[in-house]
Amino acid sequence: MLAAADETRPLRGLARIMVKTMSAAWTVPHFGYCDEIEMDGLIALRDRLKPLAASRGVKLSYMPMILKATSLALNQYPDLNAHIAADASEVTIRGSHNIGVAMDTPRGLIVPNIKDCQARSILEIAQELNRLQGLASQGKLSEDDLAGGTFTLSNIGAIGGTYASPVLFVPQIAIGAIGKMQRVPRFGLVTVDGPNGTPVQEEQVVAKHIMRVSWAADHRVVDGATMARFSNQWKAYLEEPMSMVADLR
Ligand code: CAO
């Protein structure tokens, strides 16, 4: 078969914006940090909340709960919800948690943000995510939907893959990429009958739902220890979702 003719395409519109933003991001010294999260508790919570969400006309994926956990963790690590000045002379800690969600659309990558996640319930976040997803798929997001993001999550696992190396969305200083949730073997404690018929706990290989997260942060202003502590808190919320209730305001 003959090779097809070469084709040169101009980079315009969203593609042009991606050239500019990603080139700017690559000048920032950043570091990566990964961890894995056991999602069985969150799966059970979503199963319970899904009918309630549906009765209010809301489609509930895992993202709204992940976004709420992010906002609750940012309450404890507010320095990560920040913008850095172009000349790196100052950092502005942002009061609102306007968390961007990277979206794969027919026109390319676009990152609208959910305003004030700190003040929204999980179902309100879900409702807003539904709205943004609907507009993004039709190419109808407003400038306001796209402006003012303070932190970003990219659920690349919705398409596939476990780890990623996300690129900062400057002037934001941190971003997280979420991998595909998978059922995999892990060690866990199982209750079995002991010698006298009394229940005892035994370590066995058990099935767990695992989701990986890959964070990237601007190493000029964020140190690895802060990112690790933030990630630990975020992981704790997702693995024990009832703990989110304790910190809701
Ligand atoms: N692991 C397992 N299942 C996942 C998943 C994951 N990481 N992410 C989504 N799913 C599931 C959802 O729970 C949903 O299942 P149900 O039908 O049972 O509810 C289904 O897949 C479809 O989810 P969705 O994609 O419609 O919704 P979402 O809220 O999870 O994600 C969005 C929304 C916009 C983040 C996603 O659609 C998307 O566009 N992801 C791609 C992001 C991207 O391109 N990042 C790269 C940026 S750098 O170039």
Residues whose N, C-alpha, C, O or C-beta is under 5 A from the ligand:
A	BS01	CAO	L60 S61 Y62 M63 A102 M103 D104 L109 S154 N155 I156 G157 A158 I178 G179 K180 M181
